[in-house]
Every structure is written in C-alpha cells, then in structure tokens.
Amino acid sequence: MNEKKCPFCGSTEYESRHIEYLYKHKGQYLLVPNTPVEVCHHCGMVYYDARVLKKIEECFFSIQNEKELADSYLQIPTKRCFVAS
C-alpha cells in the first residue's frame, strides 16, 4: 500500500478541510466557497485534487459563456499600494 507523502516536506499526515478558492483567468475571477482540500499537518501546504480543479474550471467557463448563472456577485476594491520602480 502506497502512503501519500507531502512533496514539500515528506510528511504523511494530512487533514481534509474546506476553503474558499479564488480562480483567476485573464483578469476574471470566480470565488468558490466550500472547496475540498488536503492540508499537510507538518508544513501547511494545501493540496487540491485534479478533479476538483477541473470542476472549478468548468464552472468558471460555463458562467463566462453564459451557460449558467453565478450564485452571487461580489464587488472587490482595488488599490495600488506600491509603485514599480
């Protein structure tokens, strides 16, 4: 039986959680609440199942192509705090 190891620190201890995931594509965003992830107990790295990420991408493009509606919309303020030299 293969035990899953964190590629970052080598730990085999993970915790399943749900987080808010922010998907971005070409300046457009989709906030996905309740996204399932696994978090390494040792270093805190967050890992996403490929099927979860694929589903998020499908939802994003379905909304962008007006095949389905978003549950809600948010307005996000922006502020440039640092000026490039």
N, C-alpha and C positions, 0 to 999 in steps of 0.2 A: 504494500500500500504506500503510495507516494504522499508525503506530507508537504503541504504548501509552505514555502519559505518566502519571507519578505526579500525581494531582490535588493533592497537598500541596506538592511541591517542583518538579514539572515534569521530573524525571529520567526517562530512558527505559531505565535499567539496572535489571534485576530479577534476583533469584536465586530459584529454586524450592527450597523446603525442606519438611520435615515437622515439625509441632509437636504438643504436647498442647493441645487446645482444650477449654475449660470452658464448657458450655452451661448456662444458667440460665433457668428458667421458674417463676414463682410459688413461689420458695423451694425448688425441686427442682433437682438438678444432674445432669449427665452429663459425665464426663470422656472425651474422645475422643482416644486416642493416634494418632499417625501421620497427622494431618490435613494434607493438602497445602495450602500457601500460597505466595504470592509475596511477597518482601521487597524493598523499594526499596533499592538499594545506597547511595544518597545520604543519605536521611533515616531509613531503618529502618522506615518504615511497613509494616504487614502487610496484605496484601490476600487476601480469600477469594473463590473462585468461587461464584456463587449456587447452582450445582448441589450443591456441597459442603455449603453451609449448609442447603440443603433436605433433603439426605440425613441430616444430623445431627439436624434437627428431626424427621424421620420416625422415626429410630431412638429418639429420646427418647420420643415419644408411643407408639410400639409397646411399649417397656418399661413406661411408666407405665400403659398399658391392658392389661398382662399378655399381650400377643400374642407377645412374645419375651422371653427372659431376658438380663440383662446378663452380660458375660463374668466380671465380678467386682464386688465392692463394697468401698468404702473407708470408713474412719471418719475424719472430719475434725474436729480440735479447734477450738473457737471460744473467743475471749477478747475481751471488750470492753476495749480499751486506752485509749479516750478517752471521756469523759463529755460529752454535749452540754450546752452552757450554757443 
